[in-house]
Amino acid sequence: ARRPFDLAAGPLLRVAAVRLDADEAGVLFTMHHIVSDGWSMGILVREVSTLYQAYSQGEEARLPELPVQYADYALWQRERLSGELLATEIGYWRERLAGAPGLLELPTDRPRPAAPGDAGAYHGLTIGKETSAALHALSRHEGATPFMTLLAAWQLLLARYAAQDDVLVGTPIAGRDRLETEGLIGFFVNTLVLRADLSGASTFRELLQQVRATTLGAYRHQELPFEKLVEELGVERSLAHTPLFQVMFVLQNNEQGELRLGGAGVEALGTGGSAAKFDLTLSLVEVGEEVRGGLEHRSELWEAATIERMAAHYLAVLEQVAADADLPLSELELLGEAERRQLLEEWSRTEAEPPAEWCIHQLFERQARRTPDAVALVFEEESLTYAELDARADQLARSLRRRGVGPGARVGVCLGRGVDMVASVLGVLKAGGAYVPLDPGHPAERLAYVLADAGVTVLLTHERVRARLPVGTGVEVLSVDALRAEPARESAERLECAAVPESLAYVIYTSGSTGRPKGVMVPHGAAAGRLASAARALGVEEGSNLLGTASLSFDASVLEIFLPLVCGATLHLADRDTVLSPEALERRLRERRVDVWVSTPVLLGSLPAADLPALRVVSAGGERCSGELVARWSAGRRMFNLYGPTETTVFATLHACRAGPAEPPIGRPAPGSRAYVLDPRGRPAPIGVPGELHLGGAGVAWGYLGRPELTGERFVPDPFSGEPGARLYRTGDRARWRASGELEYLGRLDDQVKVRGLRIEPGEIEATLRRHPGVGDCVVVAREDAPGETRLVAYVVGGADADGMREHLRRSLPEYMVPAAFVNLDRLPVTPNGKLDRGALPAPEYTAEERYVAPRT
């Protein structure tokens, strides 16, 4: 009767229980208090103690009369918060939160559900006496409160975890700024949104001053209820997460008092369960000379071990800023010694492969001497033994030697799929040169660019292709079929090897962000080492049958062609029509009894469910592999997920897949490789936290041909290796370490995309598209408007028609780089900070021509 207000109408309640132990009996007495309202709990504790004392001694309880009831306060608040004051409050928060991100992208262990539950878990932490004292001293010196200092460290940690400088955190405020409400039990708490911009601070002291100003401003405008703020800002609501902020920070520094019940002993009991209202809540309380508390989290998002690491990282930040508040934010170290050693030594490195002693073609020659009569290569109805393929390659190599081809020379190979293609590549290597693959199906403009950029002086091709090639002056064109018809001109004696493992083996061109393709230079030693580790992992041996489906201009062809030829296996080379037909591909796998298949997820996904008893090993590489593919292709056989850009020689990590619903990780570094997940400052990212994947080891390429600036940008010194001159390749891929010690691929840091297994730089397409006279501005993106169907879409400002733009692009780019749809816009949408707003780009309406049609013949 003393306090007539409806507790059930308030927010979630938390139950606290105490057990009263009398002389001979135990009594259980429960008290309910409102979440985060420690003030009400303190009042309740004090009043129960007073009432019990009076009752137990037979006295009349004397509590001060309340000046108002909670209902009086609620009516007063509604009357006050209107008109000019309401407009002022809304204006402040609208300006303060303009352009704020809608979601703090904290890395989670599991995908965020569409409608999250409230199941939660809790991990405790303690800030020791020394650190607490130093933080209090820092707060006093900066005119801040411990709340501000602890909040600044929390926002700093969240920024590092989420890799974003704009961080929003919610915090409760008591709302008791009037004398009449001091003794009143009720929910006065409001929620404030505190925003930090870490891009504007270089030291923790600077960040603390910013947080201080932000917090004081929020206190001055604390009266606007949070639900009214959300309504006024028109925040786009989602069932998947709370609006404006998803992380809460609470510092409880008011004394709740001790419950005194005469001579009865009092013991606090846990409530037996936990409900998480937010994704993550850091709750702290000052207890004597220490600060204690913990992290409450949604257990459907994070494992307990992840939150335990986060708590340790928070304590590490506090200890460092307490010791030196002027330490640059970039130098704050999250990792403890044990975690750092685990990341940099135990997980990132593998046993170093011994330096390669042989070139690629020498490995083939050794195998040819061991098994000269074994079948090395099959294409349609034609086949060659190891001895025959070796002789044909020798013949070509001598012809190239007579034309001055030796170490350092780059020889173009523009041939259709077949026996001549493989023999020509071996012949170039035997002559000591490096081969530069060109696809006869690519546009003339692109072929001309590659020939000129690579400095090709000799080009191998077929007579039927020769007339279509844009060959400039200074390039000698040799017809392979014509050379084969003149065997008597060349000696049968074995050639001496003109190359060494450190010599250049090939230059493969990949899509370039500046609009120009770039040539990746790979030496023999890198490729030979990778072939050795692949042979062991995949179990390729003499008598194995491998299927080759990749284009020579795609670096997967290095593995497909040379892996069987250095192991005594047979390479079954598929023609282009077979690759495009799922039925024909399945038939080829069955008829040739292929037992090891190095494929791409696209090809694996295109094949119908079929029984292939001979197939014992499958590897998927070139793009992301789904859990569905793993479930289908790993049944009854071994399956590997391979990852690695051209710049690290075909693959750098691998994972032995097991069936499951989730996308498989990309695994651990391959033998001889190193892998590091680094933040933008080049520091190791903690376990579970995304960063840029850097790859090192013997497989790292030399760099980009004729592009020293780009090479210096992407191939950087390896600070974690003791080897002189060791380098890391910055992949531009987002990844993170799982707690299991395996790498998880998360996507691209830039706009580079993969469509049907092919790496595409939209910038190259955009640069070409802008040369069209009817195009003012444009952007090319990859969209997945239908599950599993990623397509390129061009958004164009100007009056150009789709057919004209499509033909314009086809004159310069391969077909796979021509967008599937074109959308004309009056202008490109931008965000408030002037960047392209990709989320506002409309979905295209595919015409009949633009719809994807599966190959039928």
N, C-alpha and C positions, 0 to 999 in steps of 0.2 A: 504493500500500500504506500510505502514511503516513496517509491520510484516507479510510477506508472508509465512505463514505456514498453513497447513491444520489441523484445530482443530478436524475435524471429523475423521481424521486418528488416533487420539490419543485414550486413554482409555475412560472409561465412563466420561461424563461431568455432573457436577452438576450445577443447575441454582440458582443464587442468584438474588433477585430482590430488587430494591429500589424504593420508591415512592417520587417524587419531588413535593412538595407543593408550588406553586407560589402564588402570591396575589389572583388571581381569578380562576386559572385553575390548574388542577392536571396533571402531566405527569408521565407515567410509563416508566422507563428505565431499561432494563435488561442487566445483565452482566453474561457471561458464564465463569466458571473457571474449571480447571481440578481437579478431585478428588485428595485430599491429597497434592496438590501443592499450599500451602499457599503462597509460595514465588511469584509465578506468579500472584496470586491474589493481593498481596501487590503492585507489580509493576503496575498492571492495575489500582488499586485504586489511586495510586499516580499520574499516568500519566493522568487519566481522570480528576482528580482535577485540575492539571496544565492546561490542555487544556481548561477546562470549564472556569477557571479564566481568561485566555487570551481571549477567545472568547467573554465572557460577557463584557469585558472592551474594546473590539475592538483592542486588541493588537495581535502581531504575537506570536504564540506559539513557545517556544524554548525548545526543548528536546534534550539531548545529542545524538550524532550519535552513532549507534550501531557498535561495532568493527566487529561482526560476525552475521550471521543469524543462525537460528536453523539448517538449512540444512548443513551449514559448520560444526557445532558441530557433527552432525550425521555421516558425512563422516570421520571426524577426529577420532571419537570413533571407527569406524569399522577398520580403519587402525592401530590404536594403539593396540586394543585388538586382538592380534594375536601372533603367535609364542611362545616365551618363557614366556611372560607375561600371555598369555591365559593359558598355561600349569600350571603356578604357581598358578593362581587363581583357576583353576579347582582342582588342587591337594589339596589346602587348604580346599576347601569346601567338597571335597570327603572324606577327613579324618575327618573333623569336624562333618559330618552328617552320618558317617558309623554306620549302625545298628540302625538308628533312627526309631521310630515307624511311620507307615504310617498314623495313625489316632489318634488324641487326643480324647479319649473315654469320652467326656463330656456327662453326662446324659441329655437326651432331654425329653420333655413332650410328643412328638409324634415321631413315627418312621421316620427315615431319608428316604426321597423318593429316588427312583432310579435316578431321574434327578431333582434336586432341582430348584425351581423358585427363583426369586430375591425379592419377597415381603419381606419388612423389617419393623421394628418398632424401636423406640428409647426411651430410658429412661435416663433422665438427672441425674447428681450427682454433688455435690460440696464438695471439700476438704477444710475445714474451715481454717481460718487464723492461728490458733495455731498449728494445725497439719501440715499445709504447711510449717510454719516456722521451726518446729522441723525436718521435713523431709529434708529441705534445709540444716539445720545445720548438720544433719547426713551425707548428701551427701558430704558436704565440708570436714568433718572430715575424711571420708573414701576415699577422692580423687575421688569421683564419681560425676556424674551429677544427677539432679532430674529425668531425663529420666531413668537412670539406677535403681534408687531407686524405682520409681513407677513401672517399668517393673518387678523388682524382686518380689514385692508384688503381682503383677498380675499373674506371673508364679506360685507363691506359692499358690494362691487361685485356679488356674486351676488344679494344682497337687492334691489338696485336693478334688476338685470336681470330677476329673477323676480317682482318686485313682491310679495314676501312677507317678513315680519319674522323668521320662524322658519327658520333656515338650518342644515342639517347638512352637514358636510364630513368626509371620511375622511382620515386621515393615518397613515403607517407609523411605528412606534416600534421602535428597534433591539432592545430586549429583552435587552441585554447589561448587566445590573446586578450581575453577579457576576464575581469575579476569574478563576474557572476558565474562563470562556467568552471572555475577551478575545482569545486567540490561536487560537480555534477557528473554522474555516470551516463555515458551516451556516446554515440559515434560522431565525433567532431572531426575525425581524420579526413583530410583531402589528399589527393595524389598529385604530386608535381612532376613535370617532365623536365629533366635537367640534361641539357645538350652540351657536348664538348666537341670542339674542333681541334684535333691534335695536329693538323697541318700548320696551325698558327703558333705552336710552341716548340722550342728546341730543347728546353730543359724541363725538369719536373717543377722547378720553382716557377717558371713561366706558366706551366699548365695549372699549377695550384692557384696562381693569381687569376687565371681565366675562370676556373671553377668557382673561386670565391665570388667573383663578380656575377657569374651566372646564378649562383645559389642565392645571393642577396637580392638580385632582381626578381627571382622566383618567389622569395619570401614576401616581397613587397606586393606581389600580385597573386597571392595564394588563395583568394576568396572564390575564384571561378571554379565551380565543381568540375571534376575531371570529365564526367559524362556530358556536361554542357560544352566543354572544350572540344570533345570529339565531334559532337553534333555541329558546332559552329565551323570547324575546320573542314567538314565534309570528307572526313577520312574514309577511304575505301575500306570497307569492312571485309574481314575474312574469318571463317570459322577456324582456320588453321592456326591463327595466332592473335594475340591481343593487339589493339590499335595503339599506334604511336611508339610504344616500347614493349619489350618482351622480357626485360631484365629489371629486377628491383634491387634497391639498396636500402637497408634499414640499419640505423645506429640507435640503440636504446640506451639513453644515459640518465633517465629519471629513475629514482629509487622506488621500487614497488613496496618496499617494506617487508618485514618478516611477519608471518602469520603466527600470532601468539594465542594459544588456547590453554591458559592456565599452566598446569604442570604436565599437560599431555605432550608427548613427543610428536613432532610433525615431520613427515617425509614426503617430498615431492615425487610423484609417479608419472611416468610417461603415459601417453594416451594410446599407445599400441598401434598407431597408424599415422600416415602423413598424406596430406593432399596438397598438391602444388598448384597454386593459383596462376603462377607465371612460369615461363620456361626455366628461369633461374633467379634465385633470390639469395643475396648475401645479407645475412642478418648478424649484427654484431652488438655487443653490450659491454660497457665498461664495468669491470669487476675488480675493485681494488686498483692495483697497479698494472693489471693486465687488461687486454681486450679479448673477449671470447665470443664465439659464435659459430657460424657454419654456413654451408651452401645447401640450400634446398633446390631440388631440380626435378623436372619431369623425367621419371624413370623410363618412359617410352622413347626419350630422345638420347639419353646418355647412360653409359655404363658407370657403375660406381667408381671404377678405376680411373676413368677420365676425369670425373669431378675431383677425385683425390689429387690427381696431377695438377688440376687447375688451382686448387687450394694451395698446393706447394708453390706454384708459380706466383700466386698473389703474395704469399709471404716473402718470396724472393724479391719481388718488386719493392715491398715495404722496407725490407732490410737495406736495400741499396739506396733508396731515396732518403731513408733516415740517416744513413752515413754520409751522403753527399747529394743535396738537393739540386746542385748545379751540374750533375752528371747528365750529359746529353741523352735524350730519350733513345736515340739510336744505339747507345752503348749499354742500355739496360739489358741484362742477361736473365732470361727466364729459366734456363736449364740448370739443374744441379749437376754435379760432377758425374754421378752415375748415369743420368739420362743422356748427358752429352757423350759419354764414352759409348753408350749403347747405340746412339744414332750415328756417330762418326766412325766407329771402329767395328762394332759387332754386326750392324745391319748394312751399312753403306758399302762395305768392302767384301770382296770375295778373295779366295786364294789367287794370287797373281799367276797368270799363265806364263810359262817360260817364253822368252822372246821368240818370235817366229823365225825359224831357220830356213824356210823355203818360201818361194813365191807360189802363187796359186797354180800356175801351169806346171811347175815342178812337182807339186803334189799329184797332179793328174798324170804326169809322165812316170812317176814312181809306180802308180797304180797300173798304168798301161804295161809296164814291164812285168808286174806281178800277174796280171790276168789279161794277156793280150787278146785272147779269143773270146772273152766275155762280151756280151752285148752292152755297149755304152750308151747308145742313143737310138731312139725309135721315133720316127715321125711319119704318120700315116702308114704307107706300105714300105717305107725305106728304113733301113737300120744299118748301123755301123758298129763294128767291134771296137774295143779300146785301141787296138793296133791300127785299124783303118782310120779312126778319128784322129789319132795322133799323127799319122802320116799326112792326112789331108791338112791338118793345122800346120805341120812342118812346111809343107809345100807353100802354103800361103805366107808363112813367116819369112821364108827365103825371098819371096817376091817383094815383100815389104822391106826387108833388109837392103835389097838392091836399090830401093828407092829412098834410102836414107833414114828409115824408121829405126829408132833406137831409144834408149832411156830418155824420157822427157818428151818424146814426140807423142802427139795426140792424134789418133786415127778415128775418123768417123765410121760408124757401122750403121747403115740404113738398109736393113734387110727385113723381108717378111719372115714370119715364123717358119723354121725348118732346120734341116741339117746344116745348111750353109751358115746360118746365123751363129750356131754354136761353134762350128769350126773356125769361123772368122774371128770370133772373140778370142778363142785360144790362140789363133795365129798371131793376132796383134800382141798378146802377152808374150808369146814365145819370141817375137821379134824384139822385145824389150820396150815396146810402146805402151801407151794407155788408151783403152778404147773409150769412145764417146758415143753412147747409143742414141740413135734418132729413130723415131717411129715414122714409117712412110705415110701413115694416115694423118699425121699432123699437118696443119696449114703451111704453105710455102714460106710465109713470112716468119713463122716461128723456127722452121728449119734453117732458114738463112741466118737468123740471129744466132742460133746455137753454133753453127759452123764458123761464123765470124768471131764470136766471143771466145770459143774454145781454141781458136788458132789452128783449126784442122788443116793439115796440108795434104792428107791422103784420105779419100773417102771410099769405103767398100760398099757396093750395092749390087743389085741385079740389073741386067740390061733392060728389063721391062719397066723398071722404076726410074732409070737414069734420066730419061727425058723430062720427068716431072720435078726433078730436083733443082732448087734455086742455087746452083753452084757458081760462086764468084771466081774471079781470077786468083791464081795462086793455089788452087785446090786440084790435085790430080785425082780423077775419078777412076776407080778400078772396078771392072765388072767381075764378080766372083765366079759366075758361071763360065766366063771366057777364060779366066785363069785356070780353072779346073780342067778345061779342055786341052791344056798344054802341059801335061805332066813331065814331059821329057826335058823341059827347060830347067827344071829344078833338081838339085842333088837329093839323094835319099839319105845322106849322112845326117846324123843328129846334130842339131844346132847347139852351140854353146849358149848358155843363158847369159843374156846381156843385162838382165835386171837383178836387183837384190831386194830383200824384204822391205827395205826403206824406199824403194822406187814406187812411182805412181802407177796404180793398176787401172783405174777407171775414173771418169768424170761424169757424174749423172746430174742432169739439170732438174731442179725443182722450181715450183712456183715462187715468184718473188714479190714482196710487199710493195716494191717501188714501181711495179709494172714491168720489170725485166726479170726473166728467169735467171737463176743463179746456179753455177756449176759447183758441185761438191766434189772435192778431190780426196780420193781414198787410196792409201798405199797398199801394197801386197800384204805386208805384215798384219795390218788390221783385219783384212778380209780372211787371211789364212787362219788367224787365231779364232775368228768368229766361226769359221767352218768346223774347226776342231771341236769347239764347245757344243755346236749344234749337233754334230755327229754323235757325241756322247749322250746328250740330253734326249734326242729323238730316237736313238738306237738304230741309226742307219749303218748298214754293213753290206759286205759283199752278198749279192743276190737280192738285195732289196729293190723294189720298184717304186720310183717316185714320179709324180705327175707334175709337169711344168705348165702353168697357165698364165703367168705374169708377163706383161710386156717387157721387152728388154730395157725400156726407158724407165721402168719402175724398179727400185732397188731390191724388191723381193726376188727378182730374177737372179740376183747374185747367189742367193741361197738355193733357189730351185735348180739352177744349172750346175753350179760347181759342187754342191753337197754330194749328189750321187756320184759325180765323176771323180772325186777324190777318195771315195769310200768303196769303189768297186761295184756300185749299184748301177741300175739302168734308169736313165732319164727318158720318160715317155712324154714327148712334147706335144701338147694339144694345139690344134689350129684354132684360129679365131672363132670360126663358126661353132666349134665344139664348146668353147668357153662361154659363148652367148646362149647356148641351149642347155637348160638343166637336164633334159632327158638324154641328150647326147653325152653330156659330162658324166652323168651317172653310168651310162653304158660304157664309157671309156674306162672309168674306175673299175668296173666289174670285169670287163674283157681283158684288161692288161694286168689284172690282179695287183693293183696298186696297194702297197701295204703302208706307205708313209706319204702323207699329203700335206704339203705346206700351202695353206690356202688363206683366204680372207673371209671375214664374217659374211660378206655379201654373197660370195659363192656358196658358202655353207648353207646360208639361209635360203638360197634359190633352189637347192636340190630337194626333190620330194623325199619323203621318208622311205628309205630303201635299205635292204639288207645287203651289206657289203662285208662278207665274212673275212676277206683277205686284208681289209684295212685295219691295221692294228694301232697306228699312231696318226693323230691329226693335230696340226697346229693352226691357230688363227692369229693373224696379225694385220696391221695396216689401218685398223680402226677399232672402235669399241665392240666388245663381244658381249652378247646378252646371256643371261642365265638360261633362257630357253634354248639357245644354241648349245650351250654346254650340256644341258640335260639330254638333248637329242644326240649329240655326237660323242659324248664321253661314255655312253652306255656300252660296255663290253670292250672298251679300248682306252688307251691313254690319250689325253688331250692336253695341249699346252696353249696358253695365251702368251703370245710374244709381243713385246713393245720395243720400239726404237726408231728414231728418225734416221734418214739417210746419212746425216752427219755423224752418226755413231756406228755405222756399218751394219745395216739391216736390222739388228735387234740388240738391245742392251740389257733387258730384263726378261724373265720368263716365270710363268706360274703353271704348276701342274694342277689342272682344273678338276674339281669334283662337282657333281651335280648339286644344284641348289637354285633357289629362285632369284638370288641376287646376281648382279653383274660381277664377274670374277675380277680379282685384283690383277695388276700387271706383274706382281710377284717380287722377286729379289733380283739383285744384279747378277747377270750372267758371269761365268768365270772370266776373270781378267778385267771386269768392269767395276766401276764405282758409281754410286747413285746418292745424291744429296738433295733434300728438300730444303730450300733456303728462302728466307723472307726477303723483301726488297732491299734490305741492307746487307744481304749476303750472310746472315746468321742462320744456323740450323733452326728450322721450325720445330716446335715441340711435337711429340707424338699426337696424331689426330688433328693437327693444325695445318691447313693448306699452305703451300708455298710453290715457288717455281722449281721444277725438277731440273737438276743439273747432272750431267752424265760425264764420267771420266774413265780413264783406263786406256788400254791398248787399242780399243776400237774407235777412238776419236779421230775424225778425219783431219786432214791438213788445214782445211778451211775452204773458202770460196775462191774459185779461180778469178784472178784479176780484180778482186774486191777486198783490198786490205782493210778498209775502214769497217766494212760489214763483218769481216773475219774477226777483227779486234773487238767488235761489239758482242758477237755471239760466242766466240771461243776465248774464254778468260782464264787467267792463271788459277791453278788449283791451290787454295790456301791450306788444304787439309792433307796434302801429299808431301812426302819428303823427297820426291823425285825432282831433280832439276828440270825445269821447263815443262812440268806437267800442266795440263790444261783441262778445263771443264767446258762442256758445251751447254749453253743455256737453251733449253728446249722450247721455252715459251709455253710449256704445258703446266697446268695446275695439278698438283698431286699432294698426297699426304701419306705418312706412315700409319698403318694400322697397328693396334697393340700387339698383333701377331708377328710384327716385323716384316710385313709385306706392304708393297706400295699400292696405293689406290689412285687410279687416274680419274681426274675430276673435270677435265676439259681444257680449253685454250685460255691463256691469259690475254691474248690479243684476238683479233677477228679471224684468224686462220681457221679454216674448217676442213672437214673431210666429208666428201660425198661419194658414196659407193666405193669406199676404200682409197680414194684419191685425195691427196693433200692439195688444197686449193687456197690461194691467197686472194681474197676478194679485191684487194688493192690492185692486183694486176688486171683483173677484169674491169674495175672502175677506171683505171688509167686508159685502157683501150677504149672503153665506152665513151669517155669524155672527148675522144678524138672525132667522134661522130658530130657532124655539123648541127644536128638538131638537138643535141644534149647539152644542157647548161650545167647541171650538177646531177650527181647520182650516188647511190649507195647500193651495194650488193650484199645480201645476207643469205644465210642458210636457214630455211624454215622447215619445221616438221608439223605441217598442218594435218597430216594423217599419221597415226602411230607407225613408226618404223620407216616412213618415207621422207627422207631429207632431200629438199630441192633448193636450188639456187633461185633467188628472186631478185630482180633488179628494180629499184625504185628510181624513177627518172624525172627530173625537172626539165621541161621542154616539150616540144610538139612532135618529137620523133615517133614514128610508128614501130610497133613491135617487130614486124617482118624486116624492116630496114635495119633495125639495131641488131637483130639476130644474124643477118647476113654480114653486117659489118664486123661482128665479133668472130664469125666463122672464118673470115679471111686472115685472122691473126692468132686465134686461140684454138686449142683442141676442142672437140665437141663436148667433152665432159665439163668444160669451163664456160659453156654457153648457158645462161640462166634458163630455167624452165618456164618462167613467166616474167613479164614486164608490166610495171604499174606506173602510170603517169601521174605525177603530183604537181600541184601549183608551187609547193615548197616542201622542203624536208622538215619534219617536225624536230624541234629542239627542246631540251630541258631548260629550266630556269637559269642554269649556269652556262648555257650556250652550247652544250654538247648534244650530239644527235640522240634523239629519244627513240631508241629502237622499239620500245614497247608500244609506241604510237603508230608504227608502220602498219597499214591495213593488210589484212590477208588478201592474197590475190584471187581473182576468179580465173581459174585455168580454162583456157579454150580447149577445143578438141585436140588441136595440134600439141598443146602444152601438157596435156595429161600423159602420165607415164603409161606406156604400153609394154607389157612384158614381151621379151623376145619369143617368137614362135618358130622361126626357122634358122 
